[in-house]
Amino acid sequence: MTRFFDSVGVPQIYFPNIGFSEAVDITIMAVLIYYIVNWIRKTHAWTLLKGILIFAVIAFLAHLFELVTVMWVVQNAFAMGLIALVILFQPELRKALEKIGKGVDLGLGGNEDRKGRLAAEVIDEITEAVMLMASRRTGALICIERDVSLEDLANTGIMIDGLVTRQLLINIFVNRTPLHDGAIIIRYNRVVSATCILPLTTSEVDHELGTRHRAALGASEASDALILVVSEETGSITVAVNGELNRHLEEAQLRQLLATGRKAERKKRRLIPWKKQKTLP
């Protein structure tokens, strides 16, 4: 290329000597910067970042105009800046690390068959109960534990430790019963507890979605759980997984999702033609 440009009379152009290791280094940094910027844009970190940028502009102007008092405040503030950033960004950093952890399988759990996969009879009981509650417009929130433990959420409710049956699930969510408010958690093919409190999402969702959907989305952002929601207003069935709401599921789609578990997530566009509901940044 250098000889070509010399032959057509273009001034000397310097081409850096980039080898394989430099290309890999640049690619890794580009991907890392992209994900960091994308993460900041979709979280409250963007608002905090704008405040930090304003603070940096003030520091630059203070240095430019030799404002001694302001510079003293800025210097002392930057001394504690790292600790302050960790405190301010703690919720966002926790979500980011949890998302990275969910995407890396180290093979250390050894309990996927017990947690993540439901027995065939349990899938039948859950599916039939959900479809019946949907036809009756009975609101429900069912959280199925997988690899990530939901012990903290289970401790917020009333312990049950019962077999998963359609009669039990329906009776729990019947309106005005003592256990109908909140979520139930299923672990090891058993109902562990009811009336559990799930964390609400901080992401913006459609205004038509209620507290159940926001709680399901929040729990799916903090874990790899599979969370089923039955709308009390419309009777529609929604599944929250990996921070996404998958709405308007039919019986076959719900049954297949419960049966395939992780494989349904990886091949959901080909195997399960559900309508995705993306959260807004």
Backbone as CSV, one residue per row, in Angstrom:
resi,resn,N_x,N_y,N_z,CA_x,CA_y,CA_z,C_x,C_y,C_z
1,MET,0.822,-1.201,0.000,0.000,0.000,0.000,0.860,1.258,0.000
2,THR,1.982,1.192,0.725,2.880,2.346,0.744,3.447,2.621,-0.641
3,ARG,3.873,1.560,-1.339,4.406,1.739,-2.690,3.330,2.278,-3.635
4,PHE,2.075,1.833,-3.461,0.994,2.311,-4.315,0.771,3.804,-4.134
5,PHE,0.714,4.245,-2.887,0.500,5.673,-2.634,1.684,6.510,-3.130
6,ASP,2.912,5.954,-3.029,4.076,6.682,-3.537,4.003,6.818,-5.052
7,SER,3.488,5.792,-5.728,3.438,5.822,-7.192,2.424,6.831,-7.719
8,VAL,1.382,7.120,-6.956,0.370,8.080,-7.407,0.605,9.469,-6.842
9,GLY,1.729,9.629,-6.132,2.093,10.951,-5.659,1.450,11.373,-4.358
10,VAL,0.901,10.448,-3.592,0.318,10.789,-2.290,1.445,10.935,-1.278
11,PRO,1.384,11.957,-0.428,2.432,12.132,0.582,2.601,10.876,1.442
12,GLN,3.793,10.800,2.035,4.141,9.623,2.837,3.115,9.399,3.957
13,ILE,2.606,8.201,4.021,1.638,7.825,5.055,2.246,6.737,5.922
14,TYR,2.147,6.909,7.204,2.730,5.937,8.128,1.689,4.868,8.471
15,PHE,2.032,3.625,8.243,1.175,2.498,8.599,1.812,1.760,9.767
16,PRO,1.154,1.758,10.927,1.745,1.069,12.082,1.860,-0.424,11.833
17,ASN,2.868,-1.008,12.430,3.103,-2.445,12.300,2.248,-3.175,13.331
18,ILE,1.111,-3.681,12.889,0.169,-4.360,13.779,0.242,-5.860,13.520
19,GLY,0.616,-6.604,14.548,0.694,-8.047,14.448,-0.544,-8.716,15.007
20,PHE,-0.448,-10.040,15.162,-1.601,-10.806,15.645,-1.960,-10.439,17.077
21,SER,-0.962,-10.339,17.942,-1.230,-10.033,19.349,-1.836,-8.641,19.503
22,GLU,-1.353,-7.676,18.693,-1.923,-6.331,18.765,-3.375,-6.325,18.288
23,ALA,-3.669,-7.110,17.239,-5.050,-7.184,16.740,-5.983,-7.789,17.781
24,VAL,-5.512,-8.845,18.453,-6.322,-9.462,19.512,-6.530,-8.480,20.651
25,ASP,-5.467,-7.769,21.011,-5.553,-6.789,22.097,-6.565,-5.695,21.770
26,ILE,-6.516,-5.177,20.549,-7.446,-4.116,20.135,-8.876,-4.639,20.095
27,THR,-9.066,-5.858,19.604,-10.408,-6.436,19.522,-11.016,-6.616,20.908
28,ILE,-10.230,-7.140,21.832,-10.734,-7.349,23.202,-11.121,-6.020,23.834
29,MET,-10.281,-5.002,23.682,-10.586,-3.703,24.266,-11.811,-3.080,23.614
30,ALA,-11.962,-3.251,22.288,-13.125,-2.686,21.606,-14.414,-3.335,22.098
31,VAL,-14.406,-4.662,22.229,-15.598,-5.363,22.730,-15.883,-4.956,24.166
32,LEU,-14.834,-4.854,24.990,-15.022,-4.469,26.386,-15.614,-3.071,26.497
33,ILE,-15.086,-2.127,25.725,-15.599,-0.754,25.764,-17.043,-0.712,25.279
34,TYR,-17.356,-1.496,24.244,-18.727,-1.528,23.720,-19.703,-1.992,24.793
35,TYR,-19.371,-3.088,25.481,-20.279,-3.618,26.491,-20.391,-2.684,27.692
36,ILE,-19.300,-2.028,28.047,-19.357,-1.094,29.170,-20.240,0.104,28.826
37,VAL,-20.076,0.656,27.641,-20.893,1.795,27.213,-22.360,1.388,27.101
38,ASN,-22.600,0.202,26.531,-23.976,-0.293,26.396,-24.609,-0.532,27.758
39,TRP,-23.817,-1.060,28.716,-24.313,-1.284,30.078,-24.639,0.040,30.753
40,ILE,-23.755,1.028,30.609,-23.988,2.333,31.224,-25.241,2.979,30.643
41,ARG,-25.454,2.831,29.339,-26.596,3.472,28.682,-27.922,2.894,29.156
42,LYS,-27.940,1.607,29.524,-29.187,0.941,29.879,-29.468,0.945,31.380
43,THR,-28.621,1.549,32.171,-28.811,1.547,33.621,-28.789,2.973,34.145
44,HIS,-29.007,3.066,35.472,-28.939,4.380,36.118,-27.511,4.913,36.161
45,ALA,-26.530,4.087,35.748,-25.152,4.548,35.747,-24.958,5.720,34.785
46,TRP,-25.807,5.789,33.749,-25.682,6.891,32.795,-25.942,8.229,33.467
47,THR,-26.946,8.290,34.322,-27.230,9.535,35.058,-26.076,9.890,35.978
48,LEU,-25.526,8.881,36.667,-24.391,9.132,37.543,-23.165,9.551,36.748
49,LEU,-22.988,8.957,35.568,-21.834,9.300,34.749,-21.903,10.750,34.285
50,LYS,-23.104,11.211,33.943,-23.238,12.615,33.546,-22.849,13.542,34.694
51,GLY,-23.206,13.175,35.914,-22.795,13.977,37.060,-21.289,13.995,37.235
52,ILE,-20.639,12.845,36.984,-19.184,12.785,37.095,-18.525,13.640,36.016
53,LEU,-19.090,13.620,34.804,-18.536,14.437,33.729,-18.643,15.930,34.049
54,ILE,-19.772,16.329,34.631,-19.921,17.733,35.036,-18.888,18.097,36.094
55,PHE,-18.654,17.172,37.033,-17.656,17.397,38.072,-16.263,17.522,37.452
56,ALA,-15.972,16.722,36.417,-14.668,16.802,35.757,-14.501,18.131,35.030
57,VAL,-15.567,18.642,34.421,-15.506,19.948,33.747,-15.211,21.048,34.757
58,ILE,-15.847,20.961,35.916,-15.586,21.962,36.970,-14.134,21.917,37.403
59,ALA,-13.580,20.691,37.526,-12.171,20.554,37.915,-11.251,21.152,36.856
60,PHE,-11.575,20.946,35.583,-10.753,21.509,34.496,-10.795,23.040,34.517
61,LEU,-11.984,23.616,34.696,-12.105,25.076,34.733,-11.384,25.654,35.944
62,ALA,-11.464,24.928,37.064,-10.757,25.410,38.259,-9.253,25.412,38.043
63,HIS,-8.753,24.382,37.369,-7.308,24.345,37.063,-6.931,25.413,36.040
64,LEU,-7.817,25.682,35.078,-7.529,26.656,34.035,-7.463,28.072,34.592
65,PHE,-8.384,28.390,35.515,-8.448,29.743,36.067,-7.782,29.850,37.439
66,GLU,-7.082,28.777,37.845,-6.313,28.774,39.101,-7.184,29.142,40.300
67,LEU,-8.312,28.439,40.411,-9.192,28.628,41.571,-8.702,27.706,42.683
68,VAL,-7.994,28.263,43.641,-7.278,27.476,44.644,-8.250,26.681,45.515
69,THR,-9.296,27.336,45.988,-10.223,26.657,46.895,-10.953,25.518,46.193
70,VAL,-11.405,25.784,44.994,-12.107,24.741,44.233,-11.170,23.583,43.931
71,MET,-9.919,23.879,43.574,-8.958,22.816,43.292,-8.683,21.975,44.526
72,TRP,-8.645,22.602,45.692,-8.426,21.841,46.933,-9.583,20.877,47.170
73,VAL,-10.814,21.353,46.941,-11.976,20.476,47.106,-11.948,19.339,46.092
74,VAL,-11.591,19.658,44.850,-11.556,18.635,43.801,-10.503,17.580,44.095
75,GLN,-9.325,17.994,44.516,-8.256,17.047,44.800,-8.642,16.091,45.920
76,ASN,-9.259,16.616,46.968,-9.686,15.746,48.067,-10.847,14.837,47.652
77,ALA,-11.690,15.340,46.763,-12.799,14.524,46.298,-12.299,13.363,45.436
78,PHE,-11.325,13.618,44.570,-10.767,12.559,43.729,-10.027,11.517,44.554
79,ALA,-9.502,11.922,45.710,-8.808,10.950,46.556,-9.743,9.847,47.025
80,MET,-11.020,10.188,47.227,-12.019,9.197,47.641,-12.906,8.771,46.472
81,GLY,-12.517,9.134,45.252,-13.378,8.876,44.095,-13.637,7.414,43.837
82,LEU,-12.621,6.561,43.972,-12.803,5.139,43.677,-13.812,4.505,44.620
83,ILE,-13.670,4.812,45.915,-14.610,4.253,46.895,-16.014,4.787,46.643
84,ALA,-16.110,6.069,46.312,-17.426,6.660,46.045,-18.072,6.019,44.820
85,LEU,-17.281,5.727,43.776,-17.832,5.101,42.580,-18.365,3.705,42.877
86,VAL,-17.619,2.959,43.681,-18.073,1.612,44.042,-19.392,1.674,44.797
87,ILE,-19.535,2.655,45.684,-20.770,2.792,46.454,-21.917,3.241,45.562
88,LEU,-21.664,4.230,44.698,-22.720,4.757,43.840,-23.197,3.737,42.815
89,PHE,-22.257,2.967,42.261,-22.586,2.026,41.202,-22.815,0.610,41.725
90,GLN,-22.964,0.459,43.046,-23.070,-0.889,43.608,-24.201,-1.722,43.000
91,PRO,-25.431,-1.213,42.863,-26.478,-2.044,42.256,-26.177,-2.425,40.812
92,GLU,-25.650,-1.470,40.024,-25.351,-1.758,38.628,-24.196,-2.737,38.498
93,LEU,-23.146,-2.559,39.334,-22.014,-3.478,39.291,-22.428,-4.888,39.688
94,ARG,-23.310,-4.988,40.664,-23.769,-6.303,41.092,-24.530,-6.997,39.969
95,LYS,-25.406,-6.266,39.286,-26.150,-6.866,38.179,-25.225,-7.294,37.057
96,ALA,-24.211,-6.456,36.767,-23.286,-6.795,35.688,-22.489,-8.049,36.017
97,LEU,-21.998,-8.155,37.250,-21.239,-9.334,37.652,-22.114,-10.574,37.689
98,GLU,-23.358,-10.426,38.129,-24.263,-11.570,38.133,-24.549,-12.042,36.709
99,LYS,-24.681,-11.093,35.790,-24.932,-11.461,34.393,-23.737,-12.184,33.805
100,ILE,-22.513,-11.717,34.139,-21.317,-12.403,33.667,-21.233,-13.799,34.270
101,GLY,-21.545,-13.897,35.571,-21.495,-15.197,36.224,-22.487,-16.180,35.666
102,LYS,-23.681,-15.686,35.279,-24.678,-16.583,34.693,-24.264,-17.050,33.307
103,GLY,-23.438,-16.243,32.635,-23.039,-16.628,31.290,-21.831,-17.532,31.247
104,VAL,-21.177,-17.764,32.403,-19.997,-18.623,32.461,-20.309,-19.833,33.304
105,ASP,-20.254,-21.000,32.693,-20.536,-22.245,33.388,-19.218,-22.933,33.710
106,LEU,-18.843,-22.959,34.986,-17.608,-23.589,35.410,-17.765,-25.067,35.708
107,GLY,-18.992,-25.554,35.657,-19.204,-26.967,35.920,-19.016,-27.352,37.361
108,LEU,-19.175,-26.421,38.292,-18.951,-26.704,39.703,-20.225,-26.977,40.465
109,GLY,-21.396,-26.681,39.850,-22.643,-26.833,40.596,-23.017,-28.275,40.802
110,GLY,-23.050,-29.058,39.728,-23.371,-30.458,39.825,-24.794,-30.745,40.219
111,ASN,-25.687,-29.741,40.208,-27.046,-29.966,40.671,-28.070,-29.523,39.636
112,GLU,-27.669,-29.377,38.383,-28.604,-28.905,37.359,-29.735,-29.902,37.179
113,ASP,-29.417,-31.185,37.228,-30.461,-32.180,37.036,-31.491,-32.118,38.149
114,ARG,-31.067,-31.713,39.340,-31.996,-31.653,40.461,-32.782,-30.358,40.472
115,LYS,-32.109,-29.268,40.161,-32.771,-27.965,40.242,-33.422,-27.555,38.931
116,GLY,-32.610,-27.522,37.863,-33.067,-26.904,36.632,-34.081,-27.718,35.857
117,ARG,-34.107,-29.038,36.031,-34.991,-29.877,35.236,-36.148,-30.389,36.087
118,LEU,-37.328,-30.222,35.567,-38.524,-30.643,36.272,-38.926,-32.039,35.818
119,ALA,-39.484,-32.791,36.752,-40.005,-34.104,36.404,-41.203,-33.942,35.478
120,ALA,-41.455,-34.974,34.669,-42.529,-34.906,33.680,-43.881,-34.660,34.340
121,GLU,-44.131,-35.331,35.468,-45.417,-35.151,36.131,-45.556,-33.749,36.733
122,VAL,-44.425,-33.164,37.153,-44.453,-31.802,37.683,-44.744,-30.805,36.566
123,ILE,-44.175,-31.018,35.391,-44.458,-30.156,34.240,-45.941,-30.206,33.895
124,ASP,-46.516,-31.407,33.938,-47.949,-31.534,33.647,-48.791,-30.787,34.677
125,GLU,-48.430,-30.921,35.942,-49.204,-30.267,36.998,-49.115,-28.749,36.876
126,ILE,-47.909,-28.221,36.626,-47.740,-26.776,36.516,-48.478,-26.241,35.290
127,THR,-48.323,-26.932,34.162,-48.958,-26.468,32.930,-50.470,-26.448,33.056
128,GLU,-51.052,-27.510,33.559,-52.504,-27.564,33.671,-53.017,-26.548,34.678
129,ALA,-52.290,-26.342,35.779,-52.702,-25.346,36.764,-52.645,-23.945,36.177
130,VAL,-51.566,-23.641,35.445,-51.413,-22.310,34.853,-52.492,-22.058,33.806
131,MET,-52.769,-23.049,32.966,-53.792,-22.868,31.936,-55.174,-22.672,32.554
132,LEU,-55.464,-23.403,33.621,-56.756,-23.245,34.282,-56.877,-21.880,34.940
133,MET,-55.807,-21.428,35.603,-55.836,-20.104,36.220,-55.933,-19.012,35.164
134,ALA,-55.301,-19.216,34.009,-55.399,-18.230,32.940,-56.821,-18.134,32.404
135,SER,-57.491,-19.274,32.277,-58.872,-19.254,31.789,-59.805,-18.579,32.776
136,ARG,-59.493,-18.673,34.064,-60.308,-18.050,35.105,-59.813,-16.660,35.481
137,ARG,-58.696,-16.228,34.853,-58.084,-14.938,35.180,-57.735,-14.836,36.662
138,THR,-57.097,-15.886,37.147,-56.582,-15.902,38.510,-55.109,-15.531,38.464
139,GLY,-54.749,-14.424,39.067,-53.356,-13.983,39.050,-52.449,-14.953,39.767
140,ALA,-51.274,-15.206,39.184,-50.328,-16.151,39.776,-48.904,-15.715,39.468
141,LEU,-47.992,-16.104,40.355,-46.572,-15.809,40.201,-45.794,-17.021,40.717
142,ILE,-45.195,-17.781,39.797,-44.526,-19.032,40.131,-43.062,-18.912,39.735
143,CYS,-42.175,-19.100,40.694,-40.736,-18.950,40.485,-40.076,-20.324,40.618
144,ILE,-39.461,-20.796,39.541,-38.819,-22.109,39.514,-37.312,-21.922,39.639
145,GLU,-36.769,-22.389,40.743,-35.333,-22.242,40.995,-34.534,-23.162,40.087
146,ARG,-33.368,-22.654,39.645,-32.481,-23.447,38.794,-31.102,-23.506,39.433
147,ASP,-30.058,-23.031,38.782,-28.712,-23.144,39.349,-28.464,-22.152,40.492
148,VAL,-28.972,-20.929,40.341,-28.766,-19.894,41.360,-29.775,-20.085,42.490
149,SER,-29.276,-20.140,43.712,-30.149,-20.370,44.861,-31.075,-19.185,45.111
150,LEU,-32.323,-19.497,45.450,-33.314,-18.483,45.796,-33.680,-18.554,47.276
151,GLU,-32.727,-18.993,48.085,-32.997,-19.167,49.509,-33.407,-17.861,50.172
152,ASP,-32.760,-16.751,49.800,-33.101,-15.457,50.397,-34.548,-15.079,50.090
153,LEU,-34.989,-15.331,48.856,-36.373,-15.027,48.502,-37.335,-15.988,49.191
154,ALA,-36.955,-17.243,49.303,-37.823,-18.226,49.963,-38.030,-17.881,51.430
155,ASN,-37.024,-17.302,52.059,-37.134,-16.953,53.478,-38.073,-15.779,53.733
156,THR,-38.445,-15.038,52.678,-39.373,-13.931,52.857,-40.830,-14.396,52.916
157,GLY,-41.079,-15.660,52.584,-42.448,-16.166,52.553,-42.727,-17.157,53.660
158,ILE,-43.782,-17.921,53.474,-44.214,-18.937,54.435,-43.804,-20.303,53.895
159,MET,-43.063,-21.063,54.694,-42.558,-22.353,54.264,-43.708,-23.351,54.115
160,ILE,-43.644,-24.123,53.017,-44.689,-25.113,52.731,-44.093,-26.507,52.587
161,ASP,-43.120,-26.662,51.687,-42.469,-27.947,51.415,-43.512,-29.007,51.058
162,GLY,-44.224,-28.756,49.967,-45.269,-29.682,49.546,-45.064,-30.142,48.109
163,LEU,-45.715,-31.235,47.760,-45.665,-31.743,46.400,-46.331,-30.761,45.443
164,VAL,-45.807,-30.688,44.226,-46.375,-29.804,43.213,-47.579,-30.501,42.590
165,THR,-48.754,-30.001,42.912,-49.987,-30.505,42.307,-50.808,-29.329,41.819
166,ARG,-51.630,-29.590,40.821,-52.453,-28.495,40.281,-53.417,-27.968,41.324
167,GLN,-53.909,-28.856,42.192,-54.839,-28.428,43.236,-54.160,-27.479,44.219
168,LEU,-52.912,-27.807,44.590,-52.192,-26.947,45.523,-51.905,-25.586,44.901
169,LEU,-51.430,-25.565,43.677,-51.104,-24.303,43.023,-52.334,-23.419,42.866
170,ILE,-53.433,-24.014,42.449,-54.654,-23.224,42.252,-55.181,-22.698,43.582
171,ASN,-55.178,-23.538,44.602,-55.682,-23.110,45.908,-54.829,-22.002,46.519
172,ILE,-53.527,-22.026,46.247,-52.659,-20.973,46.793,-53.028,-19.615,46.211
173,PHE,-53.313,-19.575,44.910,-53.521,-18.287,44.243,-54.984,-17.869,44.136
174,VAL,-55.887,-18.644,44.722,-57.280,-18.206,44.742,-57.383,-16.893,45.501
175,ASN,-58.115,-15.947,44.945,-58.212,-14.618,45.531,-58.749,-14.664,46.962
176,ARG,-58.154,-13.819,47.805,-58.533,-13.632,49.206,-58.189,-14.815,50.100
177,THR,-57.350,-15.713,49.634,-56.839,-16.763,50.517,-55.573,-16.252,51.188
178,PRO,-55.171,-16.823,52.324,-54.017,-16.282,53.061,-52.706,-16.306,52.286
179,LEU,-52.566,-17.191,51.287,-51.285,-17.354,50.615,-51.271,-16.809,49.191
180,HIS,-52.334,-16.156,48.738,-52.430,-15.807,47.325,-51.535,-14.635,46.935
181,ASP,-51.184,-13.785,47.895,-50.411,-12.583,47.589,-48.917,-12.913,47.608
182,GLY,-48.237,-12.633,46.526,-46.806,-12.918,46.447,-46.527,-14.080,45.513
183,ALA,-45.291,-14.569,45.558,-44.860,-15.640,44.658,-44.646,-16.930,45.438
184,ILE,-44.727,-18.042,44.712,-44.321,-19.322,45.273,-43.004,-19.719,44.621
185,ILE,-42.183,-20.452,45.345,-40.889,-20.893,44.836,-40.878,-22.413,44.782
186,ILE,-40.513,-22.939,43.620,-40.426,-24.381,43.403,-38.961,-24.767,43.315
187,ARG,-38.553,-25.735,44.135,-37.178,-26.234,44.146,-37.200,-27.746,44.303
188,TYR,-36.351,-28.419,43.549,-36.294,-29.883,43.609,-37.676,-30.496,43.387
189,ASN,-38.465,-29.937,42.474,-39.793,-30.450,42.145,-40.766,-30.407,43.325
190,ARG,-40.541,-29.461,44.241,-41.435,-29.287,45.375,-41.702,-27.795,45.580
191,VAL,-42.879,-27.480,46.109,-43.205,-26.102,46.467,-42.547,-25.799,47.802
192,VAL,-41.554,-24.919,47.784,-40.792,-24.628,48.997,-41.542,-23.662,49.906
193,SER,-42.004,-22.542,49.332,-42.654,-21.513,50.144,-43.597,-20.699,49.276
194,ALA,-44.479,-19.960,49.943,-45.455,-19.104,49.266,-45.417,-17.711,49.886
195,THR,-46.127,-16.788,49.277,-46.162,-15.371,49.665,-44.764,-14.756,49.694
196,CYS,-43.887,-15.196,48.813,-42.520,-14.673,48.771,-42.491,-13.322,48.068
197,ILE,-41.593,-12.470,48.495,-41.454,-11.126,47.947,-40.293,-11.127,46.961
198,LEU,-40.573,-10.807,45.706,-39.539,-10.737,44.678,-39.112,-9.291,44.460
199,PRO,-37.853,-9.065,44.112,-37.384,-7.684,43.879,-37.966,-7.121,42.586
200,LEU,-38.458,-5.898,42.646,-38.997,-5.243,41.453,-37.858,-4.783,40.552
201,THR,-38.083,-4.864,39.250,-37.074,-4.407,38.305,-36.935,-2.892,38.343
202,THR,-35.734,-2.420,38.056,-35.497,-0.981,37.936,-35.552,-0.532,36.481
203,SER,-35.734,-1.487,35.555,-35.846,-1.149,34.138,-37.242,-0.617,33.834
204,GLU,-37.351,0.154,32.776,-38.639,0.677,32.352,-39.369,-0.372,31.511
205,VAL,-40.616,-0.620,31.835,-41.437,-1.584,31.110,-42.733,-0.907,30.690
206,ASP,-43.515,-1.613,29.906,-44.790,-1.057,29.452,-45.686,-0.737,30.639
207,HIS,-46.432,0.353,30.514,-47.298,0.786,31.603,-48.453,-0.189,31.843
208,GLU,-48.756,-1.007,30.849,-49.854,-1.956,31.007,-49.481,-3.136,31.911
209,LEU,-48.197,-3.299,32.185,-47.752,-4.402,33.027,-47.825,-4.002,34.491
210,GLY,-48.270,-4.950,35.315,-48.466,-4.666,36.732,-47.297,-5.113,37.592
211,THR,-47.567,-5.194,38.894,-46.522,-5.517,39.864,-45.989,-6.924,39.680
212,ARG,-46.856,-7.879,39.316,-46.387,-9.255,39.132,-45.326,-9.320,38.037
213,HIS,-45.587,-8.661,36.912,-44.625,-8.703,35.820,-43.322,-7.987,36.200
214,ARG,-43.422,-6.895,36.910,-42.217,-6.177,37.327,-41.408,-7.002,38.323
215,ALA,-42.092,-7.701,39.224,-41.396,-8.559,40.172,-40.750,-9.749,39.468
216,ALA,-41.462,-10.338,38.510,-40.901,-11.464,37.762,-39.661,-11.034,36.991
217,LEU,-39.729,-9.876,36.353,-38.586,-9.375,35.596,-37.408,-9.080,36.517
218,GLY,-37.681,-8.489,37.682,-36.611,-8.190,38.621,-35.920,-9.438,39.134
219,ALA,-36.693,-10.476,39.449,-36.102,-11.727,39.920,-35.299,-12.414,38.825
220,SER,-35.757,-12.311,37.571,-35.018,-12.939,36.475,-33.722,-12.197,36.169
221,GLU,-33.662,-10.911,36.495,-32.426,-10.151,36.309,-31.380,-10.529,37.350
222,ALA,-31.825,-10.929,38.543,-30.908,-11.250,39.633,-30.583,-12.727,39.734
223,SER,-31.202,-13.581,38.914,-30.965,-15.021,38.983,-31.261,-15.642,37.629
224,ASP,-31.071,-16.957,37.553,-31.394,-17.670,36.314,-32.729,-18.397,36.431
225,ALA,-33.559,-17.981,37.389,-34.836,-18.644,37.625,-35.775,-18.498,36.441
226,LEU,-36.693,-19.434,36.337,-37.755,-19.404,35.337,-39.024,-18.988,36.059
227,ILE,-39.606,-17.848,35.709,-40.705,-17.267,36.470,-41.935,-17.159,35.586
228,LEU,-43.030,-17.768,36.044,-44.283,-17.766,35.304,-45.230,-16.748,35.914
229,VAL,-45.907,-16.011,35.046,-46.854,-14.991,35.490,-48.174,-15.207,34.762
230,VAL,-49.256,-15.224,35.520,-50.602,-15.247,34.959,-51.242,-13.908,35.271
231,SER,-51.649,-13.194,34.236,-52.230,-11.870,34.427,-53.657,-11.987,34.949
232,GLU,-53.950,-11.234,36.000,-55.294,-11.225,36.561,-56.256,-10.429,35.697
233,GLU,-55.744,-9.458,34.940,-56.592,-8.607,34.113,-56.923,-9.254,32.767
234,THR,-55.923,-9.864,32.126,-56.124,-10.399,30.778,-56.089,-11.912,30.706
235,GLY,-55.550,-12.571,31.720,-55.421,-14.016,31.673,-54.275,-14.494,30.798
236,SER,-53.426,-13.598,30.321,-52.300,-13.991,29.476,-51.190,-14.603,30.326
237,ILE,-50.390,-15.445,29.689,-49.304,-16.159,30.367,-47.974,-15.562,29.910
238,THR,-47.127,-15.250,30.865,-45.825,-14.651,30.588,-44.744,-15.435,31.313
239,VAL,-43.596,-15.555,30.669,-42.430,-16.174,31.291,-41.305,-15.149,31.319
240,ALA,-40.704,-14.958,32.489,-39.554,-14.068,32.631,-38.305,-14.922,32.815
241,VAL,-37.298,-14.672,31.999,-36.036,-15.410,32.100,-34.926,-14.525,31.560
242,ASN,-33.818,-14.480,32.300,-32.640,-13.710,31.883,-32.962,-12.253,31.578
243,GLY,-33.825,-11.657,32.379,-34.123,-10.237,32.219,-35.000,-9.891,31.047
244,GLU,-35.751,-10.868,30.512,-36.654,-10.607,29.398,-38.034,-11.183,29.712
245,LEU,-39.053,-10.461,29.258,-40.426,-10.934,29.387,-40.860,-11.549,28.070
246,ASN,-41.291,-12.793,28.112,-41.785,-13.503,26.938,-43.280,-13.703,27.132
247,ARG,-44.067,-12.946,26.403,-45.500,-12.836,26.703,-46.358,-13.630,25.740
248,HIS,-47.622,-13.792,26.156,-48.670,-14.414,25.339,-48.297,-15.837,24.909
249,LEU,-47.887,-16.648,25.861,-47.515,-18.026,25.562,-48.752,-18.915,25.494
250,GLU,-48.708,-19.872,24.586,-49.746,-20.891,24.498,-49.329,-22.109,25.325
251,GLU,-50.238,-23.059,25.470,-49.965,-24.232,26.302,-48.760,-25.017,25.788
252,ALA,-48.685,-25.242,24.482,-47.579,-26.023,23.934,-46.245,-25.326,24.153
253,GLN,-46.230,-24.008,23.997,-44.995,-23.254,24.202,-44.563,-23.306,25.660
254,LEU,-45.531,-23.164,26.571,-45.207,-23.214,27.988,-44.683,-24.591,28.376
255,ARG,-45.330,-25.637,27.917,-44.915,-26.997,28.246,-43.508,-27.290,27.709
256,GLN,-43.245,-26.837,26.483,-41.938,-27.080,25.896,-40.842,-26.322,26.638
257,LEU,-41.150,-25.097,27.047,-40.177,-24.314,27.796,-39.855,-24.969,29.128
258,LEU,-40.856,-25.437,29.839,-40.622,-26.104,31.115,-39.834,-27.395,30.936
259,ALA,-40.043,-28.071,29.817,-39.381,-29.359,29.590,-37.943,-29.203,29.139
260,THR,-37.662,-28.178,28.328,-36.328,-28.047,27.756,-35.390,-27.228,28.619
261,GLY,-35.908,-26.355,29.453,-35.062,-25.583,30.356,-34.077,-24.719,29.609
262,ARG,-32.773,-24.968,29.794,-31.728,-24.157,29.190,-31.769,-24.220,27.672
263,LYS,-32.059,-25.381,27.107,-32.067,-25.503,25.651,-33.114,-24.591,25.030
264,ALA,-34.177,-24.329,25.758,-35.208,-23.432,25.218,-34.688,-22.016,25.103
265,GLU,-33.788,-21.612,26.009,-33.235,-20.268,25.941,-32.341,-20.129,24.719
266,ARG,-31.501,-21.136,24.442,-30.549,-21.026,23.356,-31.214,-21.146,21.992
267,LYS,-32.316,-21.892,21.899,-32.954,-22.140,20.619,-34.380,-21.607,20.576
268,LYS,-34.674,-20.626,21.411,-36.054,-20.207,21.559,-36.632,-19.609,20.279
269,ARG,-35.802,-18.958,19.442,-36.327,-18.363,18.218,-36.727,-19.436,17.205
270,ARG,-36.066,-20.625,17.282,-36.381,-21.664,16.326,-37.424,-22.637,16.858
271,LEU,-37.375,-22.900,18.183,-38.259,-23.913,18.741,-39.541,-23.331,19.292
272,ILE,-39.461,-22.125,19.836,-40.616,-21.551,20.526,-40.933,-20.202,19.915
273,PRO,-41.909,-20.101,19.070,-42.206,-18.826,18.388,-43.010,-17.876,19.250
274,TRP,-42.456,-17.544,20.434,-43.195,-16.615,21.285,-42.937,-15.179,20.851
275,LYS,-43.764,-14.309,21.357,-43.619,-12.883,21.070,-42.812,-12.251,22.182
276,LYS,-41.627,-11.743,21.860,-40.750,-11.173,22.869,-41.188,-9.762,23.244
277,GLN,-41.036,-9.489,24.537,-41.322,-8.142,25.029,-40.034,-7.584,25.580
278,LYS,-39.367,-6.733,24.784,-38.097,-6.193,25.212,-38.307,-5.025,26.154
279,THR,-37.422,-4.934,27.137,-37.462,-3.810,28.064,-36.793,-2.610,27.418
280,LEU,-37.279,-1.458,27.772,-36.710,-0.238,27.221,-35.497,0.155,28.026
281,PRO,-34.520,0.763,27.403,-33.322,1.190,28.145,-33.662,2.286,29.142
